[in-house]
Amino acid sequence: MPETPHIVSDVMTQTVVAVGRGAPFKEIVRTMEQWKISAMPVLEGEGRVIGVVSEADLLPKEEFRDSDPSLSEQRGRLSDVAKAGAVTAEQLMTTPAITVHPDATLAQTARIMAVRRVKRLPVVDDIGMLQGIVSRADLLKVFLRSDEEIEEEVRRTVVSYLFPAFSHAIHVNVHEGVVTLRGHIHDTSLISVAVRLVRAVEGVVDVEPQLTGE
């Protein structure tokens, strides 16, 4: 069977830039500029994540700097109006923070990012303590696997598993992450199973089955 999927702890960044709830506005801006980041966790106590502050949370201060929003705009953007007057991380942050656990799979994490429309997620343990941070770029690291690595795993965990008597007759070729399976097999109903299992191998971009029945 295919190996256990990579999880968040395999790819996350463990050194995280964060601020406390009392961090002032300008300190947040300076920190983001210094570390070239667009968002960071807000922590309390020994490192429990209570929110996230991002560039989007900071922009209302500039947007409403020289004019008051209209009443209709205020009603539609109460959160932004409040943030325009915020001066600390606690007032600016988005809370509760959208987080993920270290043992979440990369697929689960990508789904959270897509649904919640965020670029990075604080990684927390069962009591909300910060363990790291994972970004979209981190999730793409599996696609840096070489074609040779992918080919070896496909042969070992898919071909040998599904077709033990025919593995010598099945050719596996990988180019730029696209896996091609060629050969003759006894049971063609296994072709769809093979495709599904190969897709589950991390780093695989696509599968082209060219398997035929004997």
C-alpha positions in Angstrom: 0.0 0.0 0.0 1.1 3.6 -0.5 3.1 5.0 2.4 1.6 7.2 5.1 0.9 10.6 3.7 3.1 13.5 4.7 1.6 15.5 7.6 1.9 19.1 8.6 4.8 18.5 11.0 6.9 17.2 8.1 6.8 20.5 6.2 6.0 23.3 8.7 8.3 26.0 9.8 9.1 25.6 13.5 10.6 29.0 14.1 7.7 31.4 14.1 7.6 35.2 14.3 4.7 36.1 16.6 3.6 39.0 18.8 1.8 39.4 22.1 -1.7 40.7 22.5 -0.4 44.1 23.7 2.0 44.7 20.8 1.4 48.2 19.4 0.4 48.9 15.8 3.8 50.3 14.6 5.7 47.4 16.2 3.5 45.0 14.2 4.2 46.9 11.0 8.0 46.9 11.7 8.0 43.2 12.5 6.2 42.3 9.3 8.6 44.5 7.3 11.7 43.1 9.1 10.8 39.5 8.5 9.0 39.9 5.1 5.8 38.3 6.3 2.2 39.3 5.8 0.6 37.7 8.9 1.6 36.3 12.2 0.0 34.7 15.3 -0.9 36.6 18.4 0.1 34.8 21.6 -0.7 34.9 25.3 0.9 33.3 28.3 3.4 30.6 27.4 2.5 30.5 23.8 -1.2 29.9 23.3 -2.5 31.2 20.0 -5.4 33.6 20.5 -5.6 35.2 17.0 -3.8 36.2 13.9 -2.9 39.7 12.7 -2.4 40.3 9.0 -1.8 43.1 6.6 -5.5 43.0 5.9 -6.2 43.8 9.5 -3.8 46.8 9.3 -5.0 48.4 6.1 -8.2 50.0 7.4 -6.1 52.5 9.4 -4.7 53.8 6.2 -7.9 53.5 4.2 -9.9 55.6 6.7 -7.0 57.8 7.7 -8.2 61.1 6.2 -12.0 60.5 6.0 -14.8 59.1 8.1 -16.7 56.2 6.5 -20.3 56.9 5.6 -23.0 55.5 7.8 -24.0 52.9 5.1 -20.3 51.9 4.8 -20.1 51.6 8.6 -23.0 49.3 8.7 -21.5 47.0 6.1 -17.9 47.1 7.4 -18.2 47.4 11.2 -15.1 45.2 11.7 -12.9 47.3 9.4 -14.2 50.5 11.0 -13.2 49.2 14.4 -9.8 48.1 13.2 -9.2 51.6 11.8 -9.1 52.8 15.3 -7.2 49.9 16.8 -3.8 50.4 18.3 -2.8 46.9 19.6 -2.6 43.4 18.3 -5.5 42.4 20.5 -7.8 45.0 18.9 -6.5 44.3 15.4 -6.3 40.5 15.3 -8.8 38.1 13.7 -10.1 35.7 16.4 -10.5 32.9 16.9 -7.5 31.9 14.9 -7.9 29.4 12.1 -5.3 26.7 13.1 -4.3 23.2 12.2 -2.7 20.3 14.2 0.7 18.9 13.4 -0.8 15.5 12.5 -3.2 16.9 9.9 -2.5 15.7 6.3 -1.3 18.1 3.7 -4.6 17.5 1.8 -6.7 18.4 4.8 -4.6 21.5 5.4 -4.8 22.6 1.7 -8.6 22.2 2.0 -8.8 24.4 5.1 -6.7 27.1 3.4 -8.9 27.0 0.3 -12.2 27.1 2.1 -11.1 29.8 4.6 -9.1 31.7 2.0 -5.9 32.0 4.1 -2.3 31.7 3.0 -0.8 30.3 6.2 -2.0 28.5 9.3 -0.6 28.5 12.8 0.1 24.9 13.9 -1.0 24.2 17.5 -1.2 21.2 19.8 -4.3 20.0 21.6 -4.3 22.9 24.1 -3.7 25.6 21.5 0.1 26.1 22.1 2.0 27.2 19.1 4.1 24.5 17.4 4.9 26.1 14.1 3.4 27.7 11.0 2.5 26.1 7.6 2.2 28.1 4.4 0.9 27.4 0.9 4.6 27.1 -0.2 5.2 24.4 2.5 2.3 22.3 1.1 3.9 22.4 -2.3 7.2 20.9 -1.1 6.0 17.4 -1.9 6.2 18.3 -5.5 10.0 18.8 -5.2 10.4 15.0 -4.9 12.5 13.7 -7.8 11.0 11.5 -10.5 13.2 8.7 -9.4 11.9 8.8 -5.8 8.3 8.8 -7.1 9.0 5.9 -9.5 10.6 3.9 -6.7 7.6 4.4 -4.4 5.1 3.6 -7.1 6.9 0.3 -7.9 7.3 -0.7 -4.3 3.9 0.3 -2.9 1.5 0.2 -5.8 2.7 -2.1 -8.5 4.2 -4.8 -6.2 1.1 -4.6 -4.0 -1.6 -4.8 -6.7 0.1 -7.0 -9.3 2.6 -9.2 -7.5 2.6 -11.8 -10.2 2.9 -9.2 -13.0 5.1 -6.5 -11.5 8.0 -7.5 -13.7 5.9 -6.9 -16.8 4.6 -3.5 -15.8 6.7 -0.5 -16.7 6.6 2.7 -14.6 7.9 5.9 -16.1 7.8 9.3 -14.3 8.5 12.6 -16.1 8.0 15.9 -14.3 5.7 14.1 -11.8 3.5 12.5 -14.4 3.4 8.7 -13.9 2.8 6.4 -16.9 2.0 2.8 -16.3 2.4 0.4 -19.2 2.0 -3.3 -19.5 -0.4 -6.2 -19.5 -2.4 -7.4 -16.5 -4.8 -10.2 -15.8 -7.6 -8.2 -14.1 -8.4 -4.9 -15.9 -10.8 -3.9 -13.1 -7.7 -3.1 -11.1 -6.7 -0.3 -13.4 -8.9 2.3 -11.7 -7.6 1.1 -8.3 -4.0 1.5 -9.5 -4.7 5.0 -10.8 -6.2 6.0 -7.4 -3.3 4.6 -5.4 -0.7 6.2 -7.6 -2.5 9.6 -7.3 -2.1 9.2 -3.5 1.7 9.0 -3.8 2.9 12.4 -2.8 4.6 14.4 -5.5 2.5 12.8 -8.3 1.1 15.4 -10.7 -1.0 13.1 -12.9 -1.3 9.5 -13.9 -1.5 8.1 -17.4 -2.6 4.4 -17.4 -1.7 2.5 -20.4 -2.5 -1.0 -19.0 -4.2 -3.6 -21.1 -5.7 -7.0 -20.3 -4.1 -10.2 -21.5 
